[in-house]
Amino acid sequence: MNATPPDSAADGIEAGKRLIRSGGDRGLSLAERIAERFQRLTWGTPLHAMRLKGRHPLKLIAVPDDPFFGDVDRGNALLDGRIVLRGEERAIDTLDFARPDWSPAFAEYLQSFAWLRDLSSVTTRAVGAPIAEDIMRRWLAVHCEKVTDTAWRADLWGRRILFWTAHAPLILSAENLIYRSSVLHALARGARHLDRSADRVQPGTPRLASWCGVLVAGLALPGGDPRRAFGENGLRRAIEQSVFDDGGTVARSPAGQLEAIQLLTLLSEAYIARRIEPPAFVQAALGRMVTALLGVCHGDRGLSSWQGSGPIAGEVIAQAIAATGVRTRPLKQAREWGYQRLSAGQTVLILDAAPPPLARLVEGGCASTLALELSDGAQRLIVNCGGARAAVASLPKALCDGLRTTAAHSTLVVAESNSTAIHADGTLGRGVIEVELARHETDNGSRVEASHDGYARRFGYIHRRVVALSHDGRDLRGEDMLLPSDRRRSKKGATPFVVRFHLHPAVEPSPTADGLAAILRTPQGNLWQFRCKGGVVTIEDSVWIDPRGRALPSQQLVIAAESPAGGANVSWLFHRAK
């Protein structure tokens, strides 16, 4: 995405800008897919096997600290002999890496050794080491010498090196010298593999993970200074290609943003373990990234739900940010990342004001342009269904796919169509290419005007949304408009559309008799009045993915209307009455 130069800026606010999604409807080209496949085929060749040969390290020269807390429930499950992730479970004593029968999400958790963090958070080394060594032995038996497609993916090796080194006491405490040598030998082979493959990973968190692995290997293994110099140059490029100037990552996922922050923090800990100052560009990137992450947090300090992310709990975010050592304020306007934050009083509004992520950079993106979320203090009011990539494994695939649609977000939907097409392979297709945005700050409050062209090609309309939050946060006024575009297609009759506002499960809506308003009650006893003009409001069932990935039943306000060829508009108001 490209942004025009800012006209003016005050406290991080631009008066206006224009975002364009360059090549957004195209995934990897045929040539790129062939090249990627060919590269993976070369992993099994004798030439690549020779490239992985080298000196066998006898020990680690540094063991960095992992400052992040793991998941207690997952850690306790490991103590009980089970590996658990989002409702999916495998017994450790029957774990077979040669015959994987688990989901991609479970595979990443298992293969990256992220579970070491969970295990270390609930037990001592004496208790946890036998469990970690059991899983490690099973992995080594299948993947240590044989370079396989999934297990040797560069971003997984990057994460694996970070977790192996940070939790070395759990996997290298055994007195068996052959086992210890096998672990260190595998780590060294993985580092050599990364040297040649880190730059071929897609930009974003995966590429950052790969280069962080290169650098940590250079810091933790003997004779790693040449690799460290090489890795710093590679990581600098990776950050430039993966992180926007405003600090947001290119996949536009808050969960991915959090992981990227954790990766760079773990890398910094590896430098500290060697008593070396982390590179200035890493610290600068961390500062920008934390500021951007805070910008998409609600009053409960937890993450809002965008691009497949679930609503990660506030205590998790607070601990993660504390671990970085960065002290900063939330970013009000993430320019290229695309999220606008309006806050006043106890009210926080977060708006997606950018095109979706590029198809070539992410699978599983969402058609959420111009959707919003709203919170009152610690209570979320308006949400997106969210969690397409964070839901428990038991949820039907059709539901998870539905969580990515425009209808699963709090925005306008034309003729039950997505503003950006969602392909069967998980990539995003044609739709929103351009977003126009203007923001104004006055003593009376904040106002954002934005529009997108996602419906121009098919229906001949531009969707324009205006939101204005009062200075005290008690009034949120909005208007959704369908305006004729230059690419209008001749259509007979009116075009139906709806404006959806998904409610948090704890919010109780009560409709009024005239079909134009509703009362929203929060568990704290606060009352919000909702009123609309230009359509009829009804209350329908909805669903919300909670921080544990569960689908909780909820409700939504739905304003139904029709647009003639000349366009239409619906105005609405949320007023805090109590």
Buried (B, 14 or more C-beta within 10 A) or exposed (E): BEBEEEEEEEEBBBBBBEBBBEEBBBBBEEEEEEEBEEEBEBBEEEEBBEBBEEEEBEEBBBBBEBBBBBBEEBBBBBBEEBBBBBBBEBEBEEBEBEEBEBEEBBBBBBBBBBBBBBBBBBBEEEEBBEBBBBBBBBBBBBBBEEBBEBBBBBBBBBBBBBBBBBBBBBBBBBEEEEBBEBBBBBBBBBBBBBBBBBBEBBBBBBBBBBBBBBBBBBBBBEEBEEBBEBBBEBBBBBBEBBBBEBBBBBBBBBBBBBBBBBBBBBBBBBBBBBEEEBBEEBBEBBBBBBBBBBBBBBBBBBBBBBBBBBBBBBEBBEEBBEBBEBEBEBBBBBBBBBBBBBBBBBBBBBBBBBBBBBBBBBBBBBBBBBBBBBBBBBBBBBBBBBBBBBBBBEBEEEBBBBBBBBBBBBBBBBEEBBBBBBEEEBBBBBBBBBBBBBBBBEEEBBBBBBBBBBBBBBBBBBBBBBBBBBEEBBBBBBBBBBBBBEEEEEEEEEBEBBBBBBBBBBBEBEBEEEBBBBBBBBEEEBEBBBBBEBBEBBBEEBBBBBBBBBBEEBBBBBBBBEBEBEBBBBBBBBBBEE
